């Protein structure tokens, strides 16, 4: 189900941004976070909360497993020994 966020939800999100913009400079996000927030809002408008894991969530903490990875190898062998 592809349901974008409604006008009221967008208004709330924009009000949150305005509060930050009116705050002291020390509380302002860096340009990096401002740009990422813009991308996130565009994704919310286009895809809504129901697709969060397929959109916004993909903008954060996606690490590739590069072999040989000690943690991966350890978990892999433990899984082979006891697959439950």
mmCIF file of the N, C-alpha and C atoms, coordinates in Angstrom:
data_MODEL
# 
_entry.id   MODEL 
# 
loop_
_atom_site.group_PDB 
_atom_site.id 
_atom_site.type_symbol 
_atom_site.label_atom_id 
_atom_site.label_alt_id 
_atom_site.label_comp_id 
_atom_site.label_asym_id 
_atom_site.label_entity_id 
_atom_site.label_seq_id 
_atom_site.pdbx_PDB_ins_code 
_atom_site.Cartn_x 
_atom_site.Cartn_y 
_atom_site.Cartn_z 
_atom_site.occupancy 
_atom_site.B_iso_or_equiv 
_atom_site.pdbx_formal_charge 
_atom_site.auth_seq_id 
_atom_site.auth_comp_id 
_atom_site.auth_asym_id 
_atom_site.auth_atom_id 
_atom_site.pdbx_PDB_model_num 
ATOM 1   N N  . UNK A 1 1  ? 0.853  -1.184  0.000  1.00 0.00 ? 1  UNK A N  1 
ATOM 2   C CA . UNK A 1 1  ? 0.000  0.000   0.000  1.00 0.00 ? 1  UNK A CA 1 
ATOM 3   C C  . UNK A 1 1  ? 0.894  1.242   0.000  1.00 0.00 ? 1  UNK A C  1 
ATOM 4   N N  . UNK A 1 2  ? 0.760  2.061   -1.009 1.00 0.00 ? 2  UNK A N  1 
ATOM 5   C CA . UNK A 1 2  ? 1.573  3.259   -1.149 1.00 0.00 ? 2  UNK A CA 1 
ATOM 6   C C  . UNK A 1 2  ? 0.734  4.477   -0.781 1.00 0.00 ? 2  UNK A C  1 
ATOM 7   N N  . UNK A 1 3  ? 0.785  4.849   0.481  1.00 0.00 ? 3  UNK A N  1 
ATOM 8   C CA . UNK A 1 3  ? -0.022 5.968   0.960  1.00 0.00 ? 3  UNK A CA 1 
ATOM 9   C C  . UNK A 1 3  ? 0.907  7.066   1.455  1.00 0.00 ? 3  UNK A C  1 
ATOM 10  N N  . UNK A 1 4  ? 0.902  8.191   0.745  1.00 0.00 ? 4  UNK A N  1 
ATOM 11  C CA . UNK A 1 4  ? 1.757  9.295   1.156  1.00 0.00 ? 4  UNK A CA 1 
ATOM 12  C C  . UNK A 1 4  ? 1.201  9.939   2.420  1.00 0.00 ? 4  UNK A C  1 
ATOM 13  N N  . UNK A 1 5  ? 2.035  10.726  3.071  1.00 0.00 ? 5  UNK A N  1 
ATOM 14  C CA . UNK A 1 5  ? 1.577  11.388  4.292  1.00 0.00 ? 5  UNK A CA 1 
ATOM 15  C C  . UNK A 1 5  ? 0.576  12.479  3.926  1.00 0.00 ? 5  UNK A C  1 
ATOM 16  N N  . UNK A 1 6  ? -0.335 12.757  4.842  1.00 0.00 ? 6  UNK A N  1 
ATOM 17  C CA . UNK A 1 6  ? -1.380 13.740  4.561  1.00 0.00 ? 6  UNK A CA 1 
ATOM 18  C C  . UNK A 1 6  ? -0.907 15.152  4.906  1.00 0.00 ? 6  UNK A C  1 
ATOM 19  N N  . UNK A 1 7  ? -1.724 16.123  4.570  1.00 0.00 ? 7  UNK A N  1 
ATOM 20  C CA . UNK A 1 7  ? -1.359 17.538  4.760  1.00 0.00 ? 7  UNK A CA 1 
ATOM 21  C C  . UNK A 1 7  ? -1.121 17.878  6.227  1.00 0.00 ? 7  UNK A C  1 
ATOM 22  N N  . UNK A 1 8  ? -1.913 17.298  7.116  1.00 0.00 ? 8  UNK A N  1 
ATOM 23  C CA . UNK A 1 8  ? -1.761 17.583  8.550  1.00 0.00 ? 8  UNK A CA 1 
ATOM 24  C C  . UNK A 1 8  ? -0.422 17.053  9.066  1.00 0.00 ? 8  UNK A C  1 
ATOM 25  N N  . UNK A 1 9  ? -0.056 15.845  8.641  1.00 0.00 ? 9  UNK A N  1 
ATOM 26  C CA . UNK A 1 9  ? 1.226  15.283  9.046  1.00 0.00 ? 9  UNK A CA 1 
ATOM 27  C C  . UNK A 1 9  ? 2.387  16.109  8.497  1.00 0.00 ? 9  UNK A C  1 
ATOM 28  N N  . UNK A 1 10 ? 2.260  16.557  7.259  1.00 0.00 ? 10 UNK A N  1 
ATOM 29  C CA . UNK A 1 10 ? 3.307  17.385  6.662  1.00 0.00 ? 10 UNK A CA 1 
ATOM 30  C C  . UNK A 1 10 ? 3.415  18.720  7.390  1.00 0.00 ? 10 UNK A C  1 
ATOM 31  N N  . UNK A 1 11 ? 2.284  19.272  7.800  1.00 0.00 ? 11 UNK A N  1 
ATOM 32  C CA . UNK A 1 11 ? 2.277  20.530  8.550  1.00 0.00 ? 11 UNK A CA 1 
ATOM 33  C C  . UNK A 1 11 ? 3.025  20.361  9.876  1.00 0.00 ? 11 UNK A C  1 
ATOM 34  N N  . UNK A 1 12 ? 2.789  19.253  10.557 1.00 0.00 ? 12 UNK A N  1 
ATOM 35  C CA . UNK A 1 12 ? 3.462  18.973  11.828 1.00 0.00 ? 12 UNK A CA 1 
ATOM 36  C C  . UNK A 1 12 ? 4.968  18.860  11.615 1.00 0.00 ? 12 UNK A C  1 
ATOM 37  N N  . UNK A 1 13 ? 5.376  18.131  10.592 1.00 0.00 ? 13 UNK A N  1 
ATOM 38  C CA . UNK A 1 13 ? 6.806  17.983  10.306 1.00 0.00 ? 13 UNK A CA 1 
ATOM 39  C C  . UNK A 1 13 ? 7.448  19.324  9.964  1.00 0.00 ? 13 UNK A C  1 
ATOM 40  N N  . UNK A 1 14 ? 6.768  20.144  9.169  1.00 0.00 ? 14 UNK A N  1 
ATOM 41  C CA . UNK A 1 14 ? 7.293  21.469  8.827  1.00 0.00 ? 14 UNK A CA 1 
ATOM 42  C C  . UNK A 1 14 ? 7.386  22.366  10.059 1.00 0.00 ? 14 UNK A C  1 
ATOM 43  N N  . UNK A 1 15 ? 6.420  22.251  10.974 1.00 0.00 ? 15 UNK A N  1 
ATOM 44  C CA . UNK A 1 15 ? 6.475  23.026  12.216 1.00 0.00 ? 15 UNK A CA 1 
ATOM 45  C C  . UNK A 1 15 ? 7.674  22.611  13.067 1.00 0.00 ? 15 UNK A C  1 
ATOM 46  N N  . UNK A 1 16 ? 7.987  21.332  13.069 1.00 0.00 ? 16 UNK A N  1 
ATOM 47  C CA . UNK A 1 16 ? 9.158  20.857  13.806 1.00 0.00 ? 16 UNK A CA 1 
ATOM 48  C C  . UNK A 1 16 ? 10.428 21.488  13.236 1.00 0.00 ? 16 UNK A C  1 
ATOM 49  N N  . UNK A 1 17 ? 10.514 21.558  11.924 1.00 0.00 ? 17 UNK A N  1 
ATOM 50  C CA . UNK A 1 17 ? 11.681 22.157  11.274 1.00 0.00 ? 17 UNK A CA 1 
ATOM 51  C C  . UNK A 1 17 ? 11.770 23.641  11.609 1.00 0.00 ? 17 UNK A C  1 
ATOM 52  N N  . UNK A 1 18 ? 10.629 24.330  11.620 1.00 0.00 ? 18 UNK A N  1 
ATOM 53  C CA . UNK A 1 18 ? 10.612 25.758  11.945 1.00 0.00 ? 18 UNK A CA 1 
ATOM 54  C C  . UNK A 1 18 ? 11.081 26.019  13.373 1.00 0.00 ? 18 UNK A C  1 
ATOM 55  N N  . UNK A 1 19 ? 10.708 25.151  14.293 1.00 0.00 ? 19 UNK A N  1 
ATOM 56  C CA . UNK A 1 19 ? 11.153 25.299  15.687 1.00 0.00 ? 19 UNK A CA 1 
ATOM 57  C C  . UNK A 1 19 ? 12.680 25.226  15.755 1.00 0.00 ? 19 UNK A C  1 
ATOM 58  N N  . UNK A 1 20 ? 13.246 24.283  15.032 1.00 0.00 ? 20 UNK A N  1 
ATOM 59  C CA . UNK A 1 20 ? 14.708 24.158  15.020 1.00 0.00 ? 20 UNK A CA 1 
ATOM 60  C C  . UNK A 1 20 ? 15.343 25.387  14.377 1.00 0.00 ? 20 UNK A C  1 
ATOM 61  N N  . UNK A 1 21 ? 14.760 25.860  13.275 1.00 0.00 ? 21 UNK A N  1 
ATOM 62  C CA . UNK A 1 21 ? 15.310 27.039  12.594 1.00 0.00 ? 21 UNK A CA 1 
ATOM 63  C C  . UNK A 1 21 ? 15.285 28.278  13.485 1.00 0.00 ? 21 UNK A C  1 
ATOM 64  N N  . UNK A 1 22 ? 14.307 28.388  14.369 1.00 0.00 ? 22 UNK A N  1 
ATOM 65  C CA . UNK A 1 22 ? 14.185 29.535  15.261 1.00 0.00 ? 22 UNK A CA 1 
ATOM 66  C C  . UNK A 1 22 ? 15.061 29.413  16.510 1.00 0.00 ? 22 UNK A C  1 
ATOM 67  N N  . UNK A 1 23 ? 15.602 28.248  16.735 1.00 0.00 ? 23 UNK A N  1 
ATOM 68  C CA . UNK A 1 23 ? 16.407 28.025  17.943 1.00 0.00 ? 23 UNK A CA 1 
ATOM 69  C C  . UNK A 1 23 ? 17.800 28.629  17.776 1.00 0.00 ? 23 UNK A C  1 
ATOM 70  N N  . UNK A 1 24 ? 18.564 28.599  18.857 1.00 0.00 ? 24 UNK A N  1 
ATOM 71  C CA . UNK A 1 24 ? 19.945 29.070  18.815 1.00 0.00 ? 24 UNK A CA 1 
ATOM 72  C C  . UNK A 1 24 ? 20.745 28.258  17.799 1.00 0.00 ? 24 UNK A C  1 
ATOM 73  N N  . UNK A 1 25 ? 21.735 28.889  17.226 1.00 0.00 ? 25 UNK A N  1 
ATOM 74  C CA . UNK A 1 25 ? 22.549 28.234  16.190 1.00 0.00 ? 25 UNK A CA 1 
ATOM 75  C C  . UNK A 1 25 ? 23.160 26.918  16.655 1.00 0.00 ? 25 UNK A C  1 
ATOM 76  N N  . UNK A 1 26 ? 23.482 26.828  17.907 1.00 0.00 ? 26 UNK A N  1 
ATOM 77  C CA . UNK A 1 26 ? 24.111 25.616  18.428 1.00 0.00 ? 26 UNK A CA 1 
ATOM 78  C C  . UNK A 1 26 ? 23.212 24.390  18.237 1.00 0.00 ? 26 UNK A C  1 
ATOM 79  N N  . UNK A 1 27 ? 21.910 24.596  18.118 1.00 0.00 ? 27 UNK A N  1 
ATOM 80  C CA . UNK A 1 27 ? 20.965 23.490  17.959 1.00 0.00 ? 27 UNK A CA 1 
ATOM 81  C C  . UNK A 1 27 ? 20.619 23.199  16.500 1.00 0.00 ? 27 UNK A C  1 
ATOM 82  N N  . UNK A 1 28 ? 21.169 23.971  15.573 1.00 0.00 ? 28 UNK A N  1 
ATOM 83  C CA . UNK A 1 28 ? 20.874 23.753  14.157 1.00 0.00 ? 28 UNK A CA 1 
ATOM 84  C C  . UNK A 1 28 ? 21.655 22.545  13.637 1.00 0.00 ? 28 UNK A C  1 
ATOM 85  N N  . UNK A 1 29 ? 21.010 21.761  12.789 1.00 0.00 ? 29 UNK A N  1 
ATOM 86  C CA . UNK A 1 29 ? 21.743 20.642  12.190 1.00 0.00 ? 29 UNK A CA 1 
ATOM 87  C C  . UNK A 1 29 ? 22.762 21.152  11.172 1.00 0.00 ? 29 UNK A C  1 
ATOM 88  N N  . UNK A 1 30 ? 23.760 20.355  10.911 1.00 0.00 ? 30 UNK A N  1 
ATOM 89  C CA . UNK A 1 30 ? 24.739 20.713  9.891  1.00 0.00 ? 30 UNK A CA 1 
ATOM 90  C C  . UNK A 1 30 ? 24.090 20.594  8.513  1.00 0.00 ? 30 UNK A C  1 
ATOM 91  N N  . UNK A 1 31 ? 24.788 21.082  7.497  1.00 0.00 ? 31 UNK A N  1 
ATOM 92  C CA . UNK A 1 31 ? 24.281 21.024  6.131  1.00 0.00 ? 31 UNK A CA 1 
ATOM 93  C C  . UNK A 1 31 ? 24.016 19.573  5.707  1.00 0.00 ? 31 UNK A C  1 
ATOM 94  N N  . UNK A 1 32 ? 24.876 18.665  6.155  1.00 0.00 ? 32 UNK A N  1 
ATOM 95  C CA . UNK A 1 32 ? 24.680 17.249  5.847  1.00 0.00 ? 32 UNK A CA 1 
ATOM 96  C C  . UNK A 1 32 ? 23.303 16.778  6.303  1.00 0.00 ? 32 UNK A C  1 
ATOM 97  N N  . UNK A 1 33 ? 22.943 17.075  7.574  1.00 0.00 ? 33 UNK A N  1 
ATOM 98  C CA . UNK A 1 33 ? 21.662 16.615  8.122  1.00 0.00 ? 33 UNK A CA 1 
ATOM 99  C C  . UNK A 1 33 ? 20.487 17.378  7.521  1.00 0.00 ? 33 UNK A C  1 
ATOM 100 N N  . UNK A 1 34 ? 20.680 18.633  7.197  1.00 0.00 ? 34 UNK A N  1 
ATOM 101 C CA . UNK A 1 34 ? 19.613 19.391  6.529  1.00 0.00 ? 34 UNK A CA 1 
ATOM 102 C C  . UNK A 1 34 ? 19.281 18.764  5.174  1.00 0.00 ? 34 UNK A C  1 
ATOM 103 N N  . UNK A 1 35 ? 20.313 18.413  4.426  1.00 0.00 ? 35 UNK A N  1 
ATOM 104 C CA . UNK A 1 35 ? 20.087 17.778  3.122  1.00 0.00 ? 35 UNK A CA 1 
ATOM 105 C C  . UNK A 1 35 ? 19.441 16.408  3.267  1.00 0.00 ? 35 UNK A C  1 
ATOM 106 N N  . UNK A 1 36 ? 19.901 15.639  4.233  1.00 0.00 ? 36 UNK A N  1 
ATOM 107 C CA . UNK A 1 36 ? 19.314 14.315  4.443  1.00 0.00 ? 36 UNK A CA 1 
ATOM 108 C C  . UNK A 1 36 ? 17.855 14.436  4.892  1.00 0.00 ? 36 UNK A C  1 
ATOM 109 N N  . UNK A 1 37 ? 17.560 15.408  5.742  1.00 0.00 ? 37 UNK A N  1 
ATOM 110 C CA . UNK A 1 37 ? 16.173 15.631  6.160  1.00 0.00 ? 37 UNK A CA 1 
ATOM 111 C C  . UNK A 1 37 ? 15.288 16.000  4.976  1.00 0.00 ? 37 UNK A C  1 
ATOM 112 N N  . UNK A 1 38 ? 15.823 16.790  4.066  1.00 0.00 ? 38 UNK A N  1 
ATOM 113 C CA . UNK A 1 38 ? 15.066 17.156  2.861  1.00 0.00 ? 38 UNK A CA 1 
ATOM 114 C C  . UNK A 1 38 ? 14.742 15.915  2.030  1.00 0.00 ? 38 UNK A C  1 
ATOM 115 N N  . UNK A 1 39 ? 15.735 15.058  1.847  1.00 0.00 ? 39 UNK A N  1 
ATOM 116 C CA . UNK A 1 39 ? 15.523 13.804  1.107  1.00 0.00 ? 39 UNK A CA 1 
ATOM 117 C C  . UNK A 1 39 ? 14.486 12.942  1.824  1.00 0.00 ? 39 UNK A C  1 
ATOM 118 N N  . UNK A 1 40 ? 14.613 12.835  3.148  1.00 0.00 ? 40 UNK A N  1 
ATOM 119 C CA . UNK A 1 40 ? 13.670 12.022  3.927  1.00 0.00 ? 40 UNK A CA 1 
ATOM 120 C C  . UNK A 1 40 ? 12.236 12.536  3.799  1.00 0.00 ? 40 UNK A C  1 
ATOM 121 N N  . UNK A 1 41 ? 12.067 13.849  3.868  1.00 0.00 ? 41 UNK A N  1 
ATOM 122 C CA . UNK A 1 41 ? 10.720 14.423  3.729  1.00 0.00 ? 41 UNK A CA 1 
ATOM 123 C C  . UNK A 1 41 ? 10.145 14.155  2.343  1.00 0.00 ? 41 UNK A C  1 
ATOM 124 N N  . UNK A 1 42 ? 10.986 14.264  1.323  1.00 0.00 ? 42 UNK A N  1 
ATOM 125 C CA . UNK A 1 42 ? 10.520 13.972  -0.043 1.00 0.00 ? 42 UNK A CA 1 
ATOM 126 C C  . UNK A 1 42 ? 10.095 12.515  -0.164 1.00 0.00 ? 42 UNK A C  1 
ATOM 127 N N  . UNK A 1 43 ? 10.866 11.617  0.463  1.00 0.00 ? 43 UNK A N  1 
ATOM 128 C CA . UNK A 1 43 ? 10.499 10.201  0.425  1.00 0.00 ? 43 UNK A CA 1 
ATOM 129 C C  . UNK A 1 43 ? 9.209  9.941   1.194  1.00 0.00 ? 43 UNK A C  1 
ATOM 130 N N  . UNK A 1 44 ? 9.024  10.611  2.321  1.00 0.00 ? 44 UNK A N  1 
ATOM 131 C CA . UNK A 1 44 ? 7.771  10.459  3.071  1.00 0.00 ? 44 UNK A CA 1 
ATOM 132 C C  . UNK A 1 44 ? 6.588  10.947  2.256  1.00 0.00 ? 44 UNK A C  1 
ATOM 133 N N  . UNK A 1 45 ? 6.761  12.087  1.604  1.00 0.00 ? 45 UNK A N  1 
ATOM 134 C CA . UNK A 1 45 ? 5.671  12.626  0.795  1.00 0.00 ? 45 UNK A CA 1 
ATOM 135 C C  . UNK A 1 45 ? 5.319  11.682  -0.350 1.00 0.00 ? 45 UNK A C  1 
ATOM 136 N N  . UNK A 1 46 ? 6.325  11.074  -0.947 1.00 0.00 ? 46 UNK A N  1 
ATOM 137 C CA . UNK A 1 46 ? 6.079  10.198  -2.093 1.00 0.00 ? 46 UNK A CA 1 
ATOM 138 C C  . UNK A 1 46 ? 5.579  8.815   -1.695 1.00 0.00 ? 46 UNK A C  1 
ATOM 139 N N  . UNK A 1 47 ? 6.132  8.267   -0.606 1.00 0.00 ? 47 UNK A N  1 
ATOM 140 C CA . UNK A 1 47 ? 5.864  6.864   -0.284 1.00 0.00 ? 47 UNK A CA 1 
ATOM 141 C C  . UNK A 1 47 ? 5.143  6.627   1.026  1.00 0.00 ? 47 UNK A C  1 
ATOM 142 N N  . UNK A 1 48 ? 5.113  7.622   1.904  1.00 0.00 ? 48 UNK A N  1 
ATOM 143 C CA . UNK A 1 48 ? 4.416  7.473   3.172  1.00 0.00 ? 48 UNK A CA 1 
ATOM 144 C C  . UNK A 1 48 ? 5.152  6.629   4.178  1.00 0.00 ? 48 UNK A C  1 
ATOM 145 N N  . UNK A 1 49 ? 4.558  6.526   5.367  1.00 0.00 ? 49 UNK A N  1 
ATOM 146 C CA . UNK A 1 49 ? 5.156  5.776   6.466  1.00 0.00 ? 49 UNK A CA 1 
ATOM 147 C C  . UNK A 1 49 ? 5.147  4.274   6.212  1.00 0.00 ? 49 UNK A C  1 
ATOM 148 N N  . UNK A 1 50 ? 4.192  3.809   5.430  1.00 0.00 ? 50 UNK A N  1 
ATOM 149 C CA . UNK A 1 50 ? 4.072  2.365   5.209  1.00 0.00 ? 50 UNK A CA 1 
ATOM 150 C C  . UNK A 1 50 ? 5.270  1.792   4.461  1.00 0.00 ? 50 UNK A C  1 
ATOM 151 N N  . UNK A 1 51 ? 6.013  2.632   3.761  1.00 0.00 ? 51 UNK A N  1 
ATOM 152 C CA . UNK A 1 51 ? 7.199  2.174   3.033  1.00 0.00 ? 51 UNK A CA 1 
ATOM 153 C C  . UNK A 1 51 ? 8.488  2.663   3.672  1.00 0.00 ? 51 UNK A C  1 
ATOM 154 N N  . UNK A 1 52 ? 8.421  2.987   4.948  1.00 0.00 ? 52 UNK A N  1 
ATOM 155 C CA . UNK A 1 52 ? 9.572  3.543   5.663  1.00 0.00 ? 52 UNK A CA 1 
ATOM 156 C C  . UNK A 1 52 ? 10.823 2.672   5.527  1.00 0.00 ? 52 UNK A C  1 
ATOM 157 N N  . UNK A 1 53 ? 10.650 1.363   5.720  1.00 0.00 ? 53 UNK A N  1 
ATOM 158 C CA . UNK A 1 53 ? 11.807 0.469   5.676  1.00 0.00 ? 53 UNK A CA 1 
ATOM 159 C C  . UNK A 1 53 ? 12.404 0.360   4.284  1.00 0.00 ? 53 UNK A C  1 
ATOM 160 N N  . UNK A 1 54 ? 11.613 0.639   3.251  1.00 0.00 ? 54 UNK A N  1 
ATOM 161 C CA . UNK A 1 54 ? 12.109 0.565   1.881  1.00 0.00 ? 54 UNK A CA 1 
ATOM 162 C C  . UNK A 1 54 ? 12.655 1.894   1.389  1.00 0.00 ? 54 UNK A C  1 
ATOM 163 N N  . UNK A 1 55 ? 12.422 2.956   2.134  1.00 0.00 ? 55 UNK A N  1 
ATOM 164 C CA . UNK A 1 55 ? 12.841 4.284   1.679  1.00 0.00 ? 55 UNK A CA 1 
ATOM 165 C C  . UNK A 1 55 ? 13.794 4.918   2.688  1.00 0.00 ? 55 UNK A C  1 
ATOM 166 N N  . UNK A 1 56 ? 13.255 5.640   3.630  1.00 0.00 ? 56 UNK A N  1 
ATOM 167 C CA . UNK A 1 56 ? 14.064 6.409   4.585  1.00 0.00 ? 56 UNK A CA 1 
ATOM 168 C C  . UNK A 1 56 ? 15.031 5.534   5.360  1.00 0.00 ? 56 UNK A C  1 
ATOM 169 N N  . UNK A 1 57 ? 14.582 4.390   5.798  1.00 0.00 ? 57 UNK A N  1 
ATOM 170 C CA . UNK A 1 57 ? 15.436 3.498   6.577  1.00 0.00 ? 57 UNK A CA 1 
ATOM 171 C C  . UNK A 1 57 ? 16.714 3.143   5.817  1.00 0.00 ? 57 UNK A C  1 
ATOM 172 N N  . UNK A 1 58 ? 16.641 3.095   4.495  1.00 0.00 ? 58 UNK A N  1 
ATOM 173 C CA . UNK A 1 58 ? 17.808 2.736   3.681  1.00 0.00 ? 58 UNK A CA 1 
ATOM 174 C C  . UNK A 1 58 ? 18.865 3.841   3.644  1.00 0.00 ? 58 UNK A C  1 
ATOM 175 N N  . UNK A 1 59 ? 18.542 5.017   4.163  1.00 0.00 ? 59 UNK A N  1 
ATOM 176 C CA . UNK A 1 59 ? 19.494 6.127   4.200  1.00 0.00 ? 59 UNK A CA 1 
ATOM 177 C C  . UNK A 1 59 ? 20.455 6.032   5.382  1.00 0.00 ? 59 UNK A C  1 
ATOM 178 N N  . UNK A 1 60 ? 20.251 5.066   6.261  1.00 0.00 ? 60 UNK A N  1 
ATOM 179 C CA . UNK A 1 60 ? 21.023 4.978   7.494  1.00 0.00 ? 60 UNK A CA 1 
ATOM 180 C C  . UNK A 1 60 ? 21.585 3.582   7.718  1.00 0.00 ? 60 UNK A C  1 
ATOM 181 N N  . UNK A 1 61 ? 22.800 3.512   8.172  1.00 0.00 ? 61 UNK A N  1 
ATOM 182 C CA . UNK A 1 61 ? 23.419 2.312   8.725  1.00 0.00 ? 61 UNK A CA 1 
ATOM 183 C C  . UNK A 1 61 ? 23.232 1.055   7.883  1.00 0.00 ? 61 UNK A C  1 
ATOM 184 N N  . UNK A 1 62 ? 23.558 1.139   6.636  1.00 0.00 ? 62 UNK A N  1 
ATOM 185 C CA . UNK A 1 62 ? 23.558 -0.034  5.767  1.00 0.00 ? 62 UNK A CA 1 
ATOM 186 C C  . UNK A 1 62 ? 25.009 -0.420  5.515  1.00 0.00 ? 62 UNK A C  1 
ATOM 187 N N  . UNK A 1 63 ? 25.443 -1.463  6.203  1.00 0.00 ? 63 UNK A N  1 
ATOM 188 C CA . UNK A 1 63 ? 26.821 -1.894  6.098  1.00 0.00 ? 63 UNK A CA 1 
ATOM 189 C C  . UNK A 1 63 ? 26.900 -3.174  5.291  1.00 0.00 ? 63 UNK A C  1 
ATOM 190 N N  . UNK A 1 64 ? 27.865 -3.240  4.443  1.00 0.00 ? 64 UNK A N  1 
ATOM 191 C CA . UNK A 1 64 ? 28.091 -4.454  3.667  1.00 0.00 ? 64 UNK A CA 1 
ATOM 192 C C  . UNK A 1 64 ? 28.986 -5.397  4.470  1.00 0.00 ? 64 UNK A C  1 
ATOM 193 N N  . UNK A 1 65 ? 28.687 -6.669  4.395  1.00 0.00 ? 65 UNK A N  1 
ATOM 194 C CA . UNK A 1 65 ? 29.546 -7.662  5.011  1.00 0.00 ? 65 UNK A CA 1 
ATOM 195 C C  . UNK A 1 65 ? 30.656 -7.953  4.008  1.00 0.00 ? 65 UNK A C  1 
ATOM 196 N N  . UNK A 1 66 ? 31.875 -7.715  4.430  1.00 0.00 ? 66 UNK A N  1 
ATOM 197 C CA . UNK A 1 66 ? 33.027 -7.944  3.566  1.00 0.00 ? 66 UNK A CA 1 
ATOM 198 C C  . UNK A 1 66 ? 33.794 -9.131  4.127  1.00 0.00 ? 66 UNK A C  1 
ATOM 199 N N  . UNK A 1 67 ? 33.889 -10.177 3.347  1.00 0.00 ? 67 UNK A N  1 
ATOM 200 C CA . UNK A 1 67 ? 34.577 -11.386 3.810  1.00 0.00 ? 67 UNK A CA 1 
ATOM 201 C C  . UNK A 1 67 ? 36.065 -11.231 3.605  1.00 0.00 ? 67 UNK A C  1 
ATOM 202 N N  . UNK A 1 68 ? 36.874 -11.679 4.472  1.00 0.00 ? 68 UNK A N  1 
ATOM 203 C CA . UNK A 1 68 ? 36.495 -12.393 5.687  1.00 0.00 ? 68 UNK A CA 1 
ATOM 204 C C  . UNK A 1 68 ? 36.146 -11.423 6.816  1.00 0.00 ? 68 UNK A C  1 
ATOM 205 N N  . UNK A 1 69 ? 34.962 -11.558 7.328  1.00 0.00 ? 69 UNK A N  1 
ATOM 206 C CA . UNK A 1 69 ? 34.494 -10.746 8.448  1.00 0.00 ? 69 UNK A CA 1 
ATOM 207 C C  . UNK A 1 69 ? 34.381 -11.673 9.657  1.00 0.00 ? 69 UNK A C  1 
ATOM 208 N N  . UNK A 1 70 ? 35.162 -11.422 10.692 1.00 0.00 ? 70 UNK A N  1 
ATOM 209 C CA . UNK A 1 70 ? 35.224 -12.313 11.854 1.00 0.00 ? 70 UNK A CA 1 
ATOM 210 C C  . UNK A 1 70 ? 33.871 -12.521 12.514 1.00 0.00 ? 70 UNK A C  1 
ATOM 211 N N  . UNK A 1 71 ? 33.079 -11.470 12.637 1.00 0.00 ? 71 UNK A N  1 
ATOM 212 C CA . UNK A 1 71 ? 31.767 -11.605 13.269 1.00 0.00 ? 71 UNK A CA 1 
ATOM 213 C C  . UNK A 1 71 ? 30.847 -12.468 12.415 1.00 0.00 ? 71 UNK A C  1 
ATOM 214 N N  . UNK A 1 72 ? 30.846 -12.241 11.116 1.00 0.00 ? 72 UNK A N  1 
ATOM 215 C CA . UNK A 1 72 ? 30.008 -13.034 10.225 1.00 0.00 ? 72 UNK A CA 1 
ATOM 216 C C  . UNK A 1 72 ? 30.415 -14.503 10.260 1.00 0.00 ? 72 UNK A C  1 
ATOM 217 N N  . UNK A 1 73 ? 31.696 -14.766 10.192 1.00 0.00 ? 73 UNK A N  1 
ATOM 218 C CA . UNK A 1 73 ? 32.187 -16.145 10.199 1.00 0.00 ? 73 UNK A CA 1 
ATOM 219 C C  . UNK A 1 73 ? 31.804 -16.844 11.493 1.00 0.00 ? 73 UNK A C  1 
ATOM 220 N N  . UNK A 1 74 ? 31.941 -16.160 12.608 1.00 0.00 ? 74 UNK A N  1 
ATOM 221 C CA . UNK A 1 74 ? 31.584 -16.741 13.906 1.00 0.00 ? 74 UNK A CA 1 
ATOM 222 C C  . UNK A 1 74 ? 30.097 -17.110 13.958 1.00 0.00 ? 74 UNK A C  1 
ATOM 223 N N  . UNK A 1 75 ? 29.259 -16.197 13.559 1.00 0.00 ? 75 UNK A N  1 
ATOM 224 C CA . UNK A 1 75 ? 27.809 -16.454 13.569 1.00 0.00 ? 75 UNK A CA 1 
ATOM 225 C C  . UNK A 1 75 ? 27.459 -17.566 12.581 1.00 0.00 ? 75 UNK A C  1 
ATOM 226 N N  . UNK A 1 76 ? 28.088 -17.555 11.425 1.00 0.00 ? 76 UNK A N  1 
ATOM 227 C CA . UNK A 1 76 ? 27.826 -18.567 10.401 1.00 0.00 ? 76 UNK A CA 1 
ATOM 228 C C  . UNK A 1 76 ? 28.111 -19.970 10.933 1.00 0.00 ? 76 UNK A C  1 
ATOM 229 N N  . UNK A 1 77 ? 29.267 -20.159 11.574 1.00 0.00 ? 77 UNK A N  1 
ATOM 230 C CA . UNK A 1 77 ? 29.604 -21.490 12.084 1.00 0.00 ? 77 UNK A CA 1 
ATOM 231 C C  . UNK A 1 77 ? 28.730 -21.892 13.267 1.00 0.00 ? 77 UNK A C  1 
ATOM 232 N N  . UNK A 1 78 ? 28.342 -20.950 14.085 1.00 0.00 ? 78 UNK A N  1 
ATOM 233 C CA . UNK A 1 78 ? 27.423 -21.264 15.189 1.00 0.00 ? 78 UNK A CA 1 
ATOM 234 C C  . UNK A 1 78 ? 26.064 -21.697 14.632 1.00 0.00 ? 78 UNK A C  1 
ATOM 235 N N  . UNK A 1 79 ? 25.641 -21.040 13.553 1.00 0.00 ? 79 UNK A N  1 
ATOM 236 C CA . UNK A 1 79 ? 24.376 -21.405 12.922 1.00 0.00 ? 79 UNK A CA 1 
ATOM 237 C C  . UNK A 1 79 ? 24.449 -22.794 12.313 1.00 0.00 ? 79 UNK A C  1 
ATOM 238 N N  . UNK A 1 80 ? 25.579 -23.146 11.720 1.00 0.00 ? 80 UNK A N  1 
ATOM 239 C CA . UNK A 1 80 ? 25.748 -24.482 11.152 1.00 0.00 ? 80 UNK A CA 1 
ATOM 240 C C  . UNK A 1 80 ? 25.692 -25.567 12.225 1.00 0.00 ? 80 UNK A C  1 
ATOM 241 N N  . UNK A 1 81 ? 26.271 -25.281 13.390 1.00 0.00 ? 81 UNK A N  1 
ATOM 242 C CA . UNK A 1 81 ? 26.277 -26.252 14.490 1.00 0.00 ? 81 UNK A CA 1 
ATOM 243 C C  . UNK A 1 81 ? 24.904 -26.424 15.115 1.00 0.00 ? 81 UNK A C  1 
ATOM 244 N N  . UNK A 1 82 ? 24.178 -25.317 15.245 1.00 0.00 ? 82 UNK A N  1 
ATOM 245 C CA . UNK A 1 82 ? 22.871 -25.344 15.901 1.00 0.00 ? 82 UNK A CA 1 
ATOM 246 C C  . UNK A 1 82 ? 21.907 -24.418 15.164 1.00 0.00 ? 82 UNK A C  1 
ATOM 247 N N  . UNK A 1 83 ? 21.230 -24.917 14.131 1.00 0.00 ? 83 UNK A N  1 
ATOM 248 C CA . UNK A 1 83 ? 20.411 -24.055 13.273 1.00 0.00 ? 83 UNK A CA 1 
ATOM 249 C C  . UNK A 1 83 ? 19.073 -23.611 13.851 1.00 0.00 ? 83 UNK A C  1 
ATOM 250 N N  . UNK A 1 84 ? 18.773 -23.919 15.123 1.00 0.00 ? 84 UNK A N  1 
ATOM 251 C CA . UNK A 1 84 ? 17.475 -23.508 15.653 1.00 0.00 ? 84 UNK A CA 1 
ATOM 252 C C  . UNK A 1 84 ? 17.414 -22.099 16.054 1.00 0.00 ? 84 UNK A C  1 
# 
